[in-house]
């Protein structure tokens, strides 16, 4: 089945092409809208994947996820949280990131923690074939705060080996 016949393959190809174009435009100093600018910033905050961005349209799934991580999904989730914060919708996303940062997490790691909650909610919506529930998402974010999330040893080690720009 080719990309024209398989909607999932076509959507995947379009997402990869969009990310590749955002990356290239950002590298050449091109103008980007706010969401694409945030995507480019998030891509730059993940230097371990920069070797992929210019070639997303040429790489297989196996080449992209060689280390067991899907960097495309990671960037999309991270950017989604950044967009939620920028829009203030839901308000809890920004509140939780700020609260986690006050507890000692880098802003980057705090966004990742919120993205983990978001990915769980997306998984629930897809697997249960139910509509998104903003109240449930807000409750899960509140639970994240109640869990006492603080920097783990792994987070501190990662921050030393992979420093992130603070905003």
N, C-alpha and C positions, 0 to 999 in steps of 0.2 A: 504494500500500500504506500503510495507516495504522499508527500506533505499536503498536496491539494485535496486528497481524499480523507486524510486523517486530521480532524479538527484539533486534537490534542497536539499532534506533531506540528501543525501549522502555528498554533498559539505559542508553543515552545520556541519555534524558530523566530517568530515575531518578537517575543520577549528578549531573546538573545540579541537580535539585531538592534532593538531599541537600546539595550544596555551598551552595546558596542558603539553605537552612534553617540550616546551621551558621553561615554568615555573619550571618544575621539574629539568631539566638540570641546569638551573641557580641557583637553590637552592642547588644543590649538587656540584656546582663549575665546571660543565662540560663545555667543549669548545663549543662555539656557533659561527656561522658565523656572519658577521657584522649586517645583517638585523635582525637575531634572537636575537643578543645581544641588539640591540636597542629595540626590542619588549619586552624583559625581563626588560630592564630599565623602559620602559613606564608602564609595569605592576606593578613594584615596586613603581612608582610615583603615583599610585592609590591605596593606602592602604585600602580604603573603599571596595575594591573588592577582596582582597587577600584570603578571605574565599572561593572564588569560584574556583580559578585557579587549585587547585589539583583535583577538582571534576567535571570539565566541561563535561566529558563524561558520568556522572551519573545524571546530573541535567536536569530538563525540562525547556522549554522556560520560563514558569511562575516563576520558582524558580530563574532563572538567572536574569530576569527583574522585580523582586519583587518590586523595588522602582520606576518603570516606565522608567528606563534607561536601555539600552542594553549595558552592560559593554564590551561585545565582540566587538560590532561595534565601540564603543568608543575607545577601544585599537587599533583596526585596523586603524581607521581614524587618531588617534594621531601618530601611528607608520608610517603611510604612509607619513604624513607631515615630520616627522623626517628623513625618507629615502629621500624625495625630497630635504631636506636641505643638507643632507650628500652627495648626488649625484650632487647637484647644478642644478637640473632639476625638475621643472623650477627654474631658478635663483631667480625669484620674491618671491618664498616661503621663502627662507632664508632672503632676504632683508626685507620683510614685518615683519617677526618675530623679526628681529633685530630692526627695526624702532618702532614697538609696545613696545618692551622692553625699548627702550630709552624714550618712553612716560610714562613709569612707570608701565606697565604691567609686571608681572613675565614672564619669558620665557615660563613657562608651560601654562599660560593663553594666551599668544601670539600664541603659537602653537594651542591651542584650537580655537582661533578666525580664524586662517587659515583653520583649519579642518572644521569649520562651512561652509566656502566658498567652500571647497572641497566637502563636503557632498551635498551641493546645486547643484554643477556641476554634481556629480554622479547621483543625483536624476533626473536632466534634461536629461542626456544621456539615462537613463533607461526609463523614462516616455515618452520621445519623440522619443525613438528608433533612436537616432542620434549618430554619432561618437563623441568622445571627441574632444573638441576644445581648444587647449592650449592657443590660443590668447584670447578667452573669459575668461578662468580661470585667466590669467594674468591681464585682464581688471578688473575682479571682485576683485582680490587682491589689485589692485591700488585703486579701489573704497573704499575698506576697510580702506586704509590709509587716503583717502580724507575725510572719515566719521568722522575723529577726534577721533577714538577709544582711550579711556583712561580707567584706572581702574574704574569700577563701585563700588558702595558701596557693592554690593553683592560679587564682586570679592575680595575686601579688607577683608570682613568678612570671606569669604571662605579661604583666604590665612592665616588668623589668626587661624582658626580652622583646617585647612588642609595644613600645610606648605609644600612647595615643595622644593626639592633640586635644588639649582641653578647650572647651568653648565657654 
